[in-house]
Amino acid sequence: MKLRRFKDLQGGEKESRIGSLTGIVTLIIFCIYGFMYQYFDTVVVLGMLLSIVCSELYLHCKARAAQCLNVVSILCASFAMGLFFMNSYPVWADRLNNISMYSSRGTLFPVITILVLQTAAILCEVVSCFRVREGEM
């Protein structure tokens, strides 16, 4: 399987590639955050990885069924983001209320950064759903 250059991508493939690259950056930041503050969650990582894999498979598979892979990518990324948000409640509660009830570690900046990047990756995949590849009409 040959990796195509960005300028050779067509239709929604460019948005899907941007979404997968944003997902990779988000995954790296989440892994650093998770290991640094002991908030690492393997299910969140699996959701992000599945999202990236589905996004890249959408680019490389020309089968008719591959058209659904960017939707599957959206579902996996959304699940991972929701689980991450739910797991980060101690940080939100302690930092926003200026308390230490949950003895959370870290600040809100990495949490918000991860959420914003994950949202950007999901939006790129949503846009790719509405763009048709050449030769598929």
C-alpha positions as CSV (number, residue, x, y, z in Angstrom):
1,M,0.0,0.0,0.0
2,K,1.5,3.3,-1.1
3,L,1.1,6.4,0.9
4,R,-0.2,9.2,-1.4
5,R,0.9,12.8,-1.1
6,F,-1.5,15.3,0.3
7,K,-1.9,17.2,-3.0
8,D,-2.9,13.9,-4.8
9,L,-5.9,13.3,-2.4
10,Q,-9.3,14.2,-3.7
11,G,-12.8,15.1,-2.4
12,G,-13.2,14.2,1.3
13,E,-9.8,12.5,1.4
14,K,-8.0,15.6,2.3
15,E,-10.2,16.3,5.3
16,S,-10.0,12.7,6.4
17,R,-6.1,12.9,6.3
18,I,-6.2,16.2,8.3
19,G,-8.6,14.5,10.8
20,S,-6.3,11.5,11.1
21,L,-3.2,13.7,11.6
22,T,-5.0,15.7,14.2
23,G,-6.0,12.5,15.9
24,I,-2.4,11.3,16.0
25,V,-1.3,14.6,17.6
26,T,-4.2,14.3,20.1
27,L,-3.2,10.7,20.9
28,I,0.4,11.7,21.6
29,I,-0.7,14.6,23.8
30,F,-3.1,12.3,25.7
31,C,-0.4,9.7,26.2
32,I,1.9,12.3,27.6
33,Y,-0.8,13.7,29.8
34,G,-1.9,10.3,30.9
35,F,1.5,9.1,32.0
36,M,2.5,12.4,33.5
37,Y,-0.6,12.8,35.8
38,Q,-1.6,9.1,36.1
39,Y,-4.8,9.5,34.2
40,F,-4.0,7.0,31.4
41,D,-7.0,5.1,30.1
42,T,-6.4,2.3,27.6
43,V,-10.0,2.4,26.3
44,V,-9.6,6.1,25.4
45,V,-6.3,5.2,23.6
46,L,-8.1,2.3,21.8
47,G,-10.9,4.6,20.7
48,M,-8.5,7.1,19.4
49,L,-6.4,4.4,17.6
50,L,-9.5,2.9,16.0
51,S,-10.5,6.3,14.8
52,I,-7.2,7.0,13.2
53,V,-7.1,3.5,11.6
54,C,-10.6,3.9,10.2
55,S,-9.8,7.3,8.8
56,E,-6.6,6.0,7.1
57,L,-8.5,2.9,5.7
58,Y,-11.1,5.2,4.2
59,L,-8.2,6.8,2.3
60,H,-6.7,3.6,1.0
61,C,-9.6,1.2,0.4
62,K,-11.5,1.7,-2.7
63,A,-14.3,-0.8,-1.9
64,R,-17.8,0.5,-1.7
65,A,-18.1,-0.5,2.0
66,A,-15.0,1.7,2.8
67,Q,-17.3,4.7,2.4
68,C,-18.6,4.1,5.9
69,L,-15.2,4.1,7.5
70,N,-15.1,7.8,8.1
71,V,-18.4,7.5,9.9
72,V,-17.0,4.7,12.0
73,S,-14.0,7.0,12.7
74,I,-16.3,9.7,14.0
75,L,-18.1,7.2,16.3
76,C,-14.8,5.9,17.7
77,A,-13.3,9.4,18.2
78,S,-16.6,10.7,19.8
79,F,-16.7,7.7,22.2
80,A,-13.0,8.3,23.2
81,M,-13.6,12.0,23.7
82,G,-16.7,11.4,25.8
83,L,-14.9,8.8,28.0
84,F,-12.0,11.1,28.4
85,F,-14.3,14.0,29.4
86,M,-16.1,11.8,31.9
87,N,-12.8,10.6,33.4
88,S,-11.5,14.1,33.8
89,Y,-14.3,15.2,36.2
90,P,-11.9,15.4,39.2
91,V,-9.7,17.9,37.4
92,W,-12.8,20.0,36.4
93,A,-14.3,19.8,39.9
94,D,-11.1,20.7,41.8
95,R,-9.8,23.4,39.5
96,L,-13.1,25.2,38.8
97,N,-14.2,25.2,42.4
98,N,-10.7,25.9,43.8
99,I,-10.9,22.8,46.1
100,S,-9.0,19.6,46.5
101,M,-11.9,17.2,47.1
102,Y,-10.9,14.7,44.4
103,S,-7.1,15.3,44.9
104,S,-6.7,15.7,41.1
105,R,-3.4,16.2,39.5
106,G,-2.6,18.6,36.7
107,T,-4.4,21.6,35.4
108,L,-7.3,22.2,33.0
109,F,-5.0,23.4,30.1
110,P,-4.0,19.9,28.9
111,V,-7.6,18.6,29.3
112,I,-9.1,21.5,27.3
113,T,-6.3,21.1,24.7
114,I,-7.1,17.4,24.2
115,L,-10.8,18.1,24.0
116,V,-10.4,20.9,21.4
117,L,-8.0,18.8,19.2
118,Q,-10.3,15.8,19.4
119,T,-13.3,18.0,18.4
120,A,-11.2,19.3,15.4
121,A,-10.4,15.8,14.3
122,I,-14.1,14.8,14.5
123,L,-15.2,17.9,12.6
124,C,-12.7,17.1,9.8
125,E,-14.1,13.6,9.5
126,V,-17.7,15.0,9.5
127,V,-16.7,17.3,6.6
128,S,-15.1,14.3,4.7
129,C,-18.5,12.5,4.9
130,F,-20.2,15.1,2.8
131,R,-17.5,15.3,0.1
132,V,-17.6,12.7,-2.7
133,R,-14.5,11.1,-4.1
134,E,-14.0,11.4,-7.9
135,G,-15.5,8.7,-9.9
136,E,-18.1,7.6,-7.3
137,M,-21.1,9.6,-8.4
